[in-house]
Structures are given as C-alpha cells and as structure tokens.
Amino acid sequence: LGIIVDLTDKIAFEKEKQEHDSLFSLLFEKAGDANLLIEEDHFIDCNETTVKVLEAKSKEEVIARHPSELSPEYQPDGQMSSVKADKLMKKAFEEGSARFEWLHKKFDGSEFYVEVMLTAIPIKGKWYLHTSWRDITDKKLAEAKEKLYMQRIEKLLEIERSILSTHSTEKIAQSALNHLRLFLNCQRASVILFDKEKDILTVTALDASDKTSVDIGTSFPLNSSPWKALSSGEVHIINDFEKLENITPIDRILLAEGIRSRISVPLIIDNSVRGTLNLSSVNPFNFTDESIRIVQDVSVSIALAIQHSEFVDKINRQNSELEKMVDERTARLKQTISELESFSYSVSHDLRAPLRSIGGYSQALIDDFSASIGDEGKSHLNRIVAASHKMSDLIDALLLLARIIRSEMSIEQVHLSDMVLSSLSELQKADEERNNVTLNIQPGIKVKGDPKLLRIAIENLASNAWKFTKNNRKTIIEFGITRMGGEDVLYFKDNGVGFDMTYSNKLFGAFQRLHSPDEFEGTGVGLATTRRIILRHGGKIWAESRVNEGAAFYFTLNV
C-alpha cells in the first residue's frame, strides 16, 4: 500500500520563491542606493553602498549600530530624531510605505541629507522594514543656496525701496543701514563720506545696536582710514582688530567698544571714491564671501542714489537761480513796460496838444486871413494841417501797437467769417462809389482767440486788400481756409497791385512801406500790428505776391 502525492506545483512554487528571493537579494546588494533591513528596532542587513555612504569599515560595523546612532539628535524641523523616526516607521507598517527626507549622520559625525523610502515586507511570516536611502545633499545645498539667494534679492529690494523713498544724501544712507545691519547680523553700520579739500572724513549716517561714541557728524583726518586701498576701489576687510599692529583712531574706538571685525566697501560716484559703506561685528572673521557681495551690491545702490540726489539738488539749485533770473528780468520788464506806458501817456497827451495847436492855428490862418496870405501861403499852411493830421494818426497807431503788446487776452470762440464780412461791408459803405468789388468769403470759419484783438487784425488785412485794389477795374477779395504742410491755414487774397517779394522782409515792420504814401495812404503800422496779434495767439503770418498780380496773406490760428 502506498500513497503517491503530486509535488510538482509545490516544487515549482518553492523554486519560484527561491528565484524571487535570489533576485531580491541581488537587487538589495547591487542597488546604487543605500539599502538596509530593519527588524523591530535594529538593523539585520545592509548593502555595500550603505557602507560607502556612511564611510563605515564593514557591514558588520553598520549593523552593530542602533538606527538612532545614524541621525543627529534633532532634525531640521526641530523634532527629536528618535520620536520622528518612530512615527514614520509606524506609518510604514500601517500604510505599507512611507517616503520622506531625513538628515543622517556618517560615522565621522558629518551630516548629510537623504531621501528615504520605508517599505514594510513579510519574510518567512515576519514583517520587516526595507529602507532605501538616496543622497540628496547636493539638492538640499542647491535649495539652501537658492533660498539664500532669494532672501538676498528680497532684502536688496527692500533696501532699494527704502533708499528710493528718500532724497537727501543723509536719509538715503540712513534708510539702508538698519536693514543691512540686521540682515548681516552686525552691531554697527555706517556711511562715511570724504572731503578731499578739507582732508577729512565724516560719519554721514550710522545705525548701531547699542551706544557708540562715534556718532553722526563725527569727523576724522582722512589719513585715519585705509584710504590707499579704498581709493583704488578695493574692499577693505579687518578680520580681527586685536591682531592689528597699527590701528587707526576709528578702529581703536571700535575695538574698545567690543568690535572685532569690519568691512569697508568704497562708494564710487562719478568714477571717484567719495566714501565708504562700513559694517562692523563683535565676532572676528564675521564676513563671508556672500555677505561681502551683499555689502557691495548695497554700496552700488547707495552710490547711485546719492549721485541721483546730488543731480536733483543741482537741478533744483539751477532752477532756483533760473527763477531768480526770471524774477529779476520780469521786474525789469515790468519797469520797462511801466516806462513805455508813461511814454505812451506822454505821447498821447503832451504831443497831441502842440499838434492840435499847430493844426488849429494853421487852419485859422487859412480861414481868417486867406486874402492876405496869398495862394502860396495857403498851400504851405494846408501842408502843415495835413502833416499834423498824419502825425496824429501815427500817434494813434503807435498807441494801438503798444496796447496790443501789453493787453490781457480773453480767449473765446470767434466767428471769423462773419468778422471778415463785417469789416469789408463797413469799407463798402464808406466807399459807395466802388461797385466793382466781388467778395468770396468762405462761411462758417471759427477760431479760438481774443475777439477784440482779432477784429483789429482782420480790419487791417481787410483795409489792406481794399486799399491796394482801389485802382482795379474789377476787384476780387477772398477769405478762406486751406490745408498746408499738415496744418490748417487761413488766407486773405486780393488781385491788387501786389509787391516785389525781394522786399518781403520789410512787410511786417513798423513804418516799413513798399509803396509811396502819395500813391496809397496809411501809417505803415497796420501789418506790424497784425503780426503782433497773430504771434500773441501762438500763430504765424506770411505773405506771397507778385507785382501787379495781387497778394495773399497766410496766417495760422487755433481753429
């Protein structure tokens, strides 16, 4: 009697299990990451990578250590390593795995960061923790460096904002010092400016954690600072005052107050060293390369801000001087205007009286003694009367020009087409015999200006066109607006006698005439007055003409 049991499946299962265990052992041993097995609270195995990472002598040395011995007492978040590890191991058993970052400790005591993967695995009916480490020290250092860099940028921006919020040199320096001193954990921060002419240096701004005998406004001889080094733009560092053989008066005071180290960075303004930014600490060898770079960056910002402040001060001084000059010239101009007004009054009153007397007595002689005077005498007296009238007209024209120069302007909308038509209509009424005149007035033209002054200008241009077309068999006078050179241009045209453009530069001058007064009456002031009015409105005026082909006057106003 026998019992036959088919063990094929069991043998296959055992074989597969052995292959699986062999594969796990191979992966465990040859993995590039550190691998360990934990049973309860101690190591039972590790791979060679673990030995190398921990800088141990052998696997046995690693396994012999308690897990707590491979971590510092506290993790970076302040938790005790042993307490935090228990929580994470419990989580791995309950959830099957746990992934986290950890600060480990090598056998030589140096610390390094790893990324840990805890996995709960069953082996022969018991549960173990498979631990895999991956060294992330470089990553953490890069993160720390980036974080430090961002803190640096943030602090520099904060300092920049504080600098930009002030204007004077002293306030610019003072605003930066407190931020910088606290950021670099120093006890003193100061800005010292040099006065090479007086051969002194002066503390312009100061921020200190406690009382100091070196206060704002304190001055020292220029040779009491490391001037030679700083004048060449170099950073000057004293790592420990106590080890100095030759110590300057400033440094001797600092040492007596407990200061041990100092950094001085030159403030370069307009390519010249104008002072220093100084940080001092109670700790020797306090300044790292990173802190030096920060101080240099801040020194550049302070120097630029001081340069800008000095430039603004210079502009303000120049503006003040310019305003003073303007006030003085305005006062002189007012005085001149006052004198001109006095002169105008004198012309208006003092000259008119003798003119009236000359004209009046001459006319009386003609009227009362014409028989005894004779024809030649009457001719001479008539000339005297005409000359006195002309002189009176000239005085009126001069007074009008003077009033235009100094009168206040009242700007409003002016219907210029209506004003032109009104002026020419008045001329037609006064000269009814001229029935050969055609007026081409473009309707609806409006401008912004002083209506009283513009009426004077329009009347002058209208009378000009009327006067110089008086000998025409057929007169055409035009007014309108056109587009020239990208702007609106008004025009007054006639088909009168015109003028030679060679003499156009005299056209708008006072008493400058291009035609004989015997041929065409007038004072010679009308176009000068018109030009002054157009200029006062911010416009310009010019003329184009040919002899016996008429004239065109162009001018610009605010349409």
C-alpha positions as CSV (number, residue, x, y, z in Angstrom):
1,L,0.0,0.0,0.0
2,G,1.4,3.3,-0.9
3,I,0.4,7.0,-1.2
4,I,1.5,9.0,-4.1
5,V,1.4,12.8,-3.7
6,D,2.0,15.1,-6.7
7,L,4.5,17.7,-5.5
8,T,5.0,19.3,-8.9
9,D,3.2,22.5,-8.0
10,K,4.9,22.8,-4.6
11,I,8.3,22.2,-6.1
12,A,7.6,24.8,-8.8
13,F,6.4,27.2,-6.1
14,E,9.4,26.7,-4.0
15,K,11.7,27.1,-7.0
16,E,9.9,30.4,-8.0
17,K,10.2,31.6,-4.4
18,Q,13.9,30.8,-4.3
19,E,14.4,32.7,-7.6
20,H,12.4,35.6,-6.2
21,D,14.5,35.7,-3.0
22,S,17.6,35.5,-5.1
23,L,16.5,38.3,-7.3
24,F,15.6,40.4,-4.2
25,S,19.0,39.7,-2.6
26,L,20.7,40.6,-5.9
27,L,18.8,43.9,-6.2
28,F,19.3,44.6,-2.5
29,E,23.0,44.1,-2.7
30,K,23.8,45.7,-6.1
31,A,21.5,48.8,-5.9
32,G,23.1,52.2,-6.3
33,D,21.2,53.5,-3.3
34,A,21.8,52.5,0.3
35,N,19.6,49.6,1.3
36,L,19.0,48.3,4.9
37,L,16.7,45.8,6.6
38,I,15.2,46.6,10.0
39,E,13.7,44.1,12.3
40,E,11.8,45.8,15.1
41,D,14.4,48.4,16.3
42,H,17.7,47.2,14.9
43,F,19.5,46.6,11.6
44,I,19.8,43.0,10.3
45,D,21.4,43.6,6.9
46,C,22.7,46.3,4.6
47,N,24.4,46.5,1.2
48,E,27.8,47.7,0.3
49,T,26.5,51.1,-0.9
50,T,25.4,51.8,2.7
51,V,28.9,51.1,3.9
52,K,30.3,53.6,1.4
53,V,27.7,56.3,2.1
54,L,28.2,56.1,5.9
55,E,32.0,55.8,5.4
56,A,32.0,52.7,7.6
57,K,34.6,49.9,7.6
58,S,32.2,47.0,7.0
59,K,28.6,45.8,7.0
60,E,29.1,44.4,10.5
61,E,30.0,47.8,11.8
62,V,26.8,49.3,10.3
63,I,24.6,46.5,11.6
64,A,26.1,46.8,15.0
65,R,24.9,50.4,15.3
66,H,21.4,51.3,16.6
67,P,19.4,53.3,14.0
68,S,19.3,56.3,16.3
69,E,23.1,56.5,16.2
70,L,23.0,57.3,12.4
71,S,21.0,60.5,13.0
72,P,21.7,63.8,14.8
73,E,19.6,64.3,18.0
74,Y,17.3,66.7,16.2
75,Q,16.0,67.0,12.7
76,P,16.0,70.4,10.9
77,D,12.3,70.9,11.7
78,G,13.2,70.8,15.4
79,Q,11.7,67.3,16.2
80,M,13.8,64.8,18.0
81,S,15.1,62.2,15.5
82,S,14.1,59.2,17.6
83,V,10.5,60.4,18.1
84,K,10.0,61.4,14.5
85,A,11.6,58.1,13.3
86,D,9.1,56.0,15.4
87,K,6.2,57.9,13.9
88,L,7.4,57.3,10.3
89,M,8.1,53.6,10.9
90,K,4.7,53.1,12.4
91,K,3.2,54.8,9.3
92,A,5.1,52.5,7.0
93,F,3.8,49.4,8.8
94,E,0.2,50.7,8.8
95,E,0.2,52.0,5.2
96,G,2.7,49.8,3.6
97,S,5.3,52.5,2.9
98,A,6.5,56.0,3.8
99,R,8.6,58.5,1.8
100,F,10.4,61.4,3.4
101,E,13.6,63.5,3.7
102,W,16.0,62.8,6.5
103,L,19.2,64.2,8.0
104,H,21.6,61.4,8.6
105,K,25.0,61.3,10.3
106,K,28.1,59.5,9.0
107,F,30.5,57.5,11.2
108,D,32.8,60.5,11.3
109,G,30.0,62.7,12.6
110,S,29.4,64.7,9.4
111,E,25.7,65.2,8.4
112,F,24.1,64.7,5.1
113,Y,20.6,64.7,3.6
114,V,18.9,61.6,2.1
115,E,15.5,60.8,0.6
116,V,14.2,57.7,2.5
117,M,11.7,55.1,1.3
118,L,10.4,52.8,4.0
119,T,8.6,49.7,2.8
120,A,7.0,47.0,5.0
121,I,7.7,43.5,3.6
122,P,6.9,40.0,5.0
123,I,9.7,37.4,5.2
124,K,9.0,33.9,6.5
125,G,6.0,35.1,8.4
126,K,7.6,38.1,10.0
127,W,7.4,41.8,9.0
128,Y,10.5,43.8,8.2
129,L,11.2,47.3,7.1
130,H,13.2,47.7,3.9
131,T,14.9,51.0,4.0
132,S,16.3,52.7,0.9
133,W,18.4,55.9,1.0
134,R,19.3,58.3,-1.7
135,D,21.8,61.0,-1.0
136,I,20.2,64.4,-1.8
137,T,22.8,66.6,-0.1
138,D,23.7,68.4,-3.4
139,K,19.9,69.1,-4.0
140,K,19.5,70.4,-0.4
141,L,22.5,72.6,-0.7
142,A,21.2,73.9,-4.1
143,E,17.9,74.6,-2.4
144,A,19.5,76.3,0.5
145,K,21.7,78.4,-1.9
146,E,18.6,79.3,-3.9
147,K,16.7,80.2,-0.7
148,L,19.7,82.3,0.5
149,Y,19.8,84.0,-2.9
150,M,16.1,84.8,-2.8
151,Q,16.5,86.2,0.7
152,R,19.3,88.3,-0.6
153,I,17.3,89.6,-3.5
154,E,14.3,90.3,-1.3
155,K,16.5,92.1,1.2
156,L,18.2,94.1,-1.5
157,L,14.8,95.1,-3.0
158,E,13.7,96.1,0.5
159,I,16.8,98.2,0.9
160,E,16.3,99.7,-2.7
161,R,12.7,100.7,-1.8
162,S,13.9,102.3,1.4
163,I,16.6,104.2,-0.5
164,L,14.2,105.4,-3.2
165,S,11.7,106.7,-0.7
166,T,14.2,109.4,0.5
167,H,16.0,112.2,-1.3
168,S,18.8,113.7,0.8
169,T,22.2,112.1,1.0
170,E,22.0,111.6,4.7
171,K,18.5,110.0,4.6
172,I,19.5,107.8,1.7
173,A,22.4,106.3,3.6
174,Q,20.4,106.1,6.9
175,S,17.5,104.2,5.3
176,A,19.7,101.4,4.0
177,L,21.8,100.8,7.1
178,N,19.3,99.3,9.5
179,H,18.1,96.8,7.0
180,L,21.6,95.8,6.1
181,R,22.9,95.6,9.6
182,L,20.1,93.3,10.8
183,F,20.3,91.1,7.7
184,L,24.1,90.5,8.2
185,N,23.8,90.3,12.0
186,C,26.2,93.1,12.7
187,Q,26.4,95.6,15.5
188,R,27.5,98.7,13.5
189,A,26.7,100.0,10.1
190,S,27.8,103.4,8.8
191,V,28.3,105.6,5.8
192,I,31.4,107.8,5.8
193,L,31.9,110.5,3.1
194,F,35.3,112.0,2.2
195,D,36.0,115.7,1.9
196,K,39.3,115.8,0.0
197,E,39.6,119.6,0.0
198,K,39.4,119.7,3.8
199,D,41.3,116.4,4.1
200,I,38.7,114.9,6.5
201,L,36.1,112.1,6.5
202,T,32.7,112.5,8.2
203,V,30.2,109.9,9.5
204,T,27.2,110.8,7.4
205,A,24.8,108.0,8.6
206,L,25.0,105.5,11.4
207,D,23.0,102.5,12.7
208,A,24.1,100.7,15.9
209,S,22.7,98.0,18.2
210,D,24.0,99.9,21.2
211,K,25.5,103.2,22.2
212,T,28.7,104.3,20.5
213,S,31.0,107.3,20.9
214,V,31.3,107.6,17.1
215,D,28.1,109.4,16.2
216,I,26.7,111.1,13.1
217,G,28.8,114.2,12.2
218,T,32.0,112.9,13.8
219,S,35.0,113.8,11.7
220,F,38.5,112.3,11.4
221,P,41.6,113.1,9.4
222,L,41.5,111.4,6.0
223,N,44.7,109.6,6.8
224,S,43.0,107.8,9.6
225,S,41.3,105.4,7.2
226,P,42.6,102.8,4.8
227,W,42.5,105.5,2.0
228,K,45.0,104.0,-0.3
229,A,43.2,100.7,-0.6
230,L,39.8,102.3,-0.8
231,S,40.8,104.9,-3.3
232,S,41.6,102.2,-5.8
233,G,38.2,100.7,-5.4
234,E,39.2,97.7,-3.3
235,V,37.2,96.2,-0.5
236,H,39.0,96.6,2.8
237,I,38.4,93.8,5.5
238,I,39.7,93.6,9.0
239,N,39.1,90.1,10.4
240,D,40.3,90.8,13.9
241,F,41.1,94.1,15.4
242,E,43.0,92.5,18.2
243,K,45.6,91.2,15.8
244,L,46.3,94.6,14.2
245,E,49.8,96.1,14.8
246,N,48.9,99.6,13.5
247,I,45.3,100.6,14.4
248,T,43.6,103.8,13.2
249,P,41.8,106.1,15.7
250,I,38.4,105.0,14.4
251,D,39.3,101.3,14.8
252,R,40.7,101.9,18.3
253,I,37.4,103.3,19.4
254,L,35.5,100.4,17.8
255,L,37.8,97.8,19.5
256,A,37.3,99.5,22.9
257,E,33.5,99.1,22.3
258,G,33.9,95.4,21.6
259,I,34.0,95.3,17.8
260,R,36.4,92.7,16.4
261,S,35.9,92.8,12.6
262,R,34.9,95.3,9.9
263,I,34.3,95.5,6.2
264,S,34.6,98.8,4.3
265,V,33.4,99.0,0.7
266,P,34.1,102.1,-1.4
267,L,31.2,104.3,-2.6
268,I,32.1,105.2,-6.2
269,I,30.3,108.2,-7.5
270,D,31.1,109.7,-11.0
271,N,34.1,107.3,-11.2
272,S,35.6,108.7,-7.9
273,V,35.7,107.2,-4.4
274,R,33.5,109.5,-2.4
275,G,33.2,107.5,0.8
276,T,32.7,104.0,2.3
277,L,29.9,101.7,3.4
278,N,31.0,100.0,6.7
279,L,29.8,97.0,8.6
280,S,31.3,96.0,12.0
281,S,30.7,92.9,14.1
282,V,31.6,91.8,17.6
283,N,32.7,88.5,16.1
284,P,36.1,88.0,14.4
285,F,36.1,86.7,10.9
286,N,32.4,87.5,10.6
287,F,32.2,88.3,6.9
288,T,31.7,85.6,4.3
289,D,32.0,85.9,0.5
290,E,28.2,86.1,0.3
291,S,28.0,88.9,2.9
292,I,30.8,90.8,1.1
293,R,28.8,90.5,-2.2
294,I,25.7,91.8,-0.4
295,V,27.5,94.8,1.0
296,Q,29.0,95.6,-2.4
297,D,25.5,95.4,-4.0
298,V,24.1,97.8,-1.4
299,S,27.1,100.2,-1.8
300,V,26.3,100.4,-5.6
301,S,22.7,101.3,-4.8
302,I,23.6,103.9,-2.2
303,A,26.2,105.4,-4.5
304,L,23.7,105.7,-7.4
305,A,21.0,107.1,-5.1
306,I,23.5,109.7,-3.7
307,Q,24.5,110.6,-7.3
308,H,20.9,111.0,-8.3
309,S,20.2,113.1,-5.2
310,E,23.1,115.4,-5.9
311,F,21.9,115.7,-9.5
312,V,18.4,116.6,-8.3
313,D,19.9,119.1,-5.9
314,K,22.0,120.6,-8.7
315,I,18.9,120.9,-10.9
316,N,16.9,122.5,-8.0
317,R,19.7,125.0,-7.5
318,Q,19.8,125.8,-11.2
319,N,16.0,126.1,-11.2
320,S,16.2,128.4,-8.2
321,E,18.9,130.5,-9.9
322,L,16.8,130.5,-13.1
323,E,13.7,131.5,-11.3
324,K,15.7,134.3,-9.6
325,M,16.9,135.4,-13.0
326,V,13.4,135.3,-14.4
327,D,12.0,137.3,-11.5
328,E,14.8,139.9,-12.0
329,R,14.1,140.1,-15.7
330,T,10.4,140.2,-15.1
331,A,10.9,143.0,-12.7
332,R,13.0,144.8,-15.3
333,L,10.4,144.1,-18.0
334,K,7.6,145.4,-15.8
335,Q,9.7,148.5,-15.2
336,T,10.2,148.9,-18.9
337,I,6.5,148.4,-19.6
338,S,5.7,151.0,-17.0
339,E,8.2,153.4,-18.6
340,L,6.6,152.6,-22.0
341,E,3.1,153.3,-20.6
342,S,4.4,156.6,-19.2
343,F,5.9,157.4,-22.6
344,S,2.6,156.4,-24.3
345,Y,0.8,158.7,-21.9
346,S,3.2,161.5,-22.7
347,V,2.8,160.9,-26.5
348,S,-0.9,160.7,-26.1
349,H,-1.3,163.9,-24.2
350,D,1.8,166.0,-24.3
351,L,2.3,165.7,-28.1
352,R,-1.3,166.0,-29.1
353,A,-1.7,169.5,-27.5
354,P,1.0,171.1,-29.7
355,L,-0.2,169.2,-32.7
356,R,-3.7,170.5,-32.2
357,S,-2.3,174.0,-31.8
358,I,-0.3,173.7,-35.0
359,G,-3.1,172.3,-37.0
360,G,-5.8,174.6,-35.4
361,Y,-3.8,177.9,-35.8
362,S,-2.8,176.9,-39.3
363,Q,-6.4,176.3,-40.2
364,A,-7.4,179.6,-38.5
365,L,-4.9,181.4,-40.7
366,I,-6.4,179.8,-43.8
367,D,-10.0,180.6,-42.8
368,D,-9.5,184.1,-41.4
369,F,-6.6,185.6,-43.4
370,S,-6.7,183.8,-46.7
371,A,-7.0,187.1,-48.7
372,S,-3.8,188.5,-47.3
373,I,-1.8,185.3,-47.2
374,G,-1.9,184.5,-50.9
375,D,-2.1,181.2,-52.7
376,E,1.5,180.1,-51.9
377,G,1.0,180.8,-48.2
378,K,-2.3,178.9,-48.1
379,S,-0.5,176.0,-49.8
380,H,2.1,175.9,-47.1
381,L,-0.5,176.1,-44.4
382,N,-2.5,173.3,-45.9
383,R,0.6,171.1,-45.9
384,I,1.1,172.0,-42.2
385,V,-2.5,171.0,-41.4
386,A,-2.2,167.7,-43.4
387,A,1.2,166.9,-41.6
388,S,-0.4,167.5,-38.2
389,H,-3.2,165.1,-39.0
390,K,-0.8,162.5,-40.3
391,M,1.3,162.9,-37.1
392,S,-1.9,162.4,-35.0
393,D,-2.7,159.2,-37.0
394,L,0.8,157.9,-36.4
395,I,0.5,158.6,-32.7
396,D,-2.8,156.7,-32.6
397,A,-1.2,153.7,-34.5
398,L,1.7,153.6,-32.1
399,L,-0.6,153.7,-29.1
400,L,-2.6,150.9,-30.6
401,L,0.5,148.8,-31.1
402,A,1.7,149.4,-27.5
403,R,-1.8,148.4,-26.2
404,I,-1.7,145.2,-28.1
405,I,1.7,144.3,-26.8
406,R,0.7,144.6,-23.1
407,S,-3.1,144.0,-23.1
408,E,-4.6,140.9,-21.4
409,M,-6.2,138.4,-23.7
410,S,-9.6,136.9,-23.3
411,I,-9.9,133.6,-25.3
412,E,-13.2,132.5,-26.7
413,Q,-14.7,131.2,-29.9
414,V,-14.7,133.8,-32.7
415,H,-16.8,133.6,-35.9
416,L,-14.0,134.8,-38.2
417,S,-16.0,134.6,-41.4
418,D,-18.7,136.9,-40.0
419,M,-15.9,139.2,-38.7
420,V,-14.3,139.4,-42.2
421,L,-17.6,140.0,-43.9
422,S,-18.5,142.8,-41.4
423,S,-15.2,144.6,-41.9
424,L,-15.4,144.5,-45.7
425,S,-19.0,145.6,-45.6
426,E,-18.0,148.7,-43.5
427,L,-15.4,149.5,-46.1
428,Q,-18.0,149.2,-48.9
429,K,-20.4,151.6,-47.0
430,A,-17.6,154.1,-46.6
431,D,-16.7,153.9,-50.3
432,E,-20.1,153.5,-52.1
433,E,-18.6,154.6,-55.5
434,R,-16.8,151.3,-55.7
435,N,-19.3,148.9,-57.1
436,N,-16.9,146.6,-58.8
437,V,-15.9,144.5,-55.8
438,T,-16.6,140.8,-55.6
439,L,-16.2,139.2,-52.1
440,N,-15.6,135.4,-51.8
441,I,-15.9,134.7,-48.1
442,Q,-15.8,131.1,-47.0
443,P,-18.6,130.8,-44.4
444,G,-18.5,129.1,-41.0
445,I,-14.9,129.6,-40.2
446,K,-14.4,129.7,-36.4
447,V,-11.2,130.1,-34.3
448,K,-10.3,130.5,-30.7
449,G,-8.9,133.8,-29.7
450,D,-9.4,137.3,-28.3
451,P,-12.2,138.8,-30.3
452,K,-11.1,142.5,-29.8
453,L,-7.5,141.8,-31.0
454,L,-8.6,139.5,-33.9
455,R,-11.0,142.2,-35.1
456,I,-8.1,144.7,-35.3
457,A,-6.0,142.1,-37.3
458,I,-8.9,141.4,-39.6
459,E,-9.7,145.1,-40.1
460,N,-6.0,145.7,-41.0
461,L,-6.0,142.9,-43.5
462,A,-9.3,143.9,-45.0
463,S,-8.4,147.5,-45.3
464,N,-5.1,146.5,-46.8
465,A,-6.9,144.4,-49.5
466,W,-9.4,147.3,-50.1
467,K,-6.7,149.9,-50.4
468,F,-4.4,148.1,-52.8
469,T,-7.2,147.2,-55.2
470,K,-8.7,150.7,-55.5
471,N,-7.3,151.2,-59.0
472,N,-8.7,147.9,-60.3
473,R,-11.4,147.8,-62.9
474,K,-12.7,144.7,-61.2
475,T,-11.8,143.8,-57.6
476,I,-11.8,140.3,-56.1
477,I,-11.1,139.8,-52.4
478,E,-11.1,136.3,-50.9
479,F,-11.0,134.8,-47.4
480,G,-11.0,131.2,-46.5
481,I,-9.1,128.2,-45.0
482,T,-6.9,125.6,-46.6
483,R,-4.5,122.8,-45.7
484,M,-0.8,123.5,-46.0
485,G,2.1,121.4,-44.5
486,G,-0.3,119.3,-42.4
487,E,-2.0,122.3,-40.7
488,D,-5.0,124.5,-41.2
489,V,-4.0,127.8,-42.7
490,L,-6.3,130.9,-43.1
491,Y,-5.8,133.2,-46.1
492,F,-6.7,136.7,-47.3
493,K,-6.2,137.3,-51.0
494,D,-6.7,140.2,-53.4
495,N,-6.0,140.9,-57.0
496,G,-4.4,144.3,-56.3
497,V,-1.0,145.9,-57.2
498,G,0.9,143.2,-55.2
499,F,4.6,143.8,-54.3
500,D,8.1,142.6,-55.0
501,M,8.9,139.6,-52.8
502,T,12.5,140.8,-52.7
503,Y,11.4,143.3,-50.0
504,S,9.0,140.9,-48.2
505,N,11.2,141.1,-45.1
506,K,10.2,144.7,-44.6
507,L,6.5,143.9,-44.9
508,F,5.6,143.4,-41.3
509,G,8.0,146.0,-39.8
510,A,6.6,149.2,-38.2
511,F,6.8,152.2,-40.6
512,Q,8.1,149.9,-43.4
513,R,6.3,150.8,-46.6
514,L,6.6,149.1,-50.0
515,H,4.6,151.8,-51.8
516,S,4.7,155.6,-51.8
517,P,2.3,157.3,-49.3
518,D,1.2,159.6,-52.1
519,E,0.0,156.6,-54.0
520,F,-1.5,154.6,-51.1
521,E,-2.4,156.3,-47.8
522,G,-1.6,154.7,-44.4
523,T,0.6,154.8,-41.4
524,G,2.9,151.8,-42.1
525,V,2.0,150.2,-38.8
526,G,-1.1,148.1,-39.7
527,L,0.7,144.9,-40.8
528,A,3.2,145.2,-37.9
529,T,0.1,145.3,-35.6
530,T,-1.5,142.4,-37.3
531,R,1.7,140.3,-37.0
532,R,1.9,141.1,-33.3
533,I,-1.7,139.9,-32.8
534,I,-1.2,136.7,-34.7
535,L,2.1,135.9,-32.7
536,R,0.3,136.6,-29.4
537,H,-2.2,133.9,-30.4
538,G,0.6,131.4,-31.0
539,G,0.3,131.6,-34.7
540,K,2.4,132.8,-37.6
541,I,1.8,135.0,-40.7
542,W,3.5,135.4,-44.1
543,A,2.7,136.8,-47.5
544,E,3.2,135.8,-51.1
545,S,2.9,138.2,-54.0
546,R,3.9,139.3,-57.5
547,V,3.9,142.9,-58.8
548,N,0.5,143.7,-60.4
549,E,-0.8,140.1,-59.7
550,G,-2.2,140.6,-56.2
551,A,-1.2,139.5,-52.8
552,A,-2.0,136.6,-50.5
553,F,-1.6,136.8,-46.7
554,Y,-1.5,133.4,-44.9
555,F,-1.8,133.0,-41.1
556,T,-2.5,130.3,-38.6
557,L,-4.7,130.4,-35.5
558,N,-6.2,127.8,-33.2
559,V,-9.1,126.6,-35.4
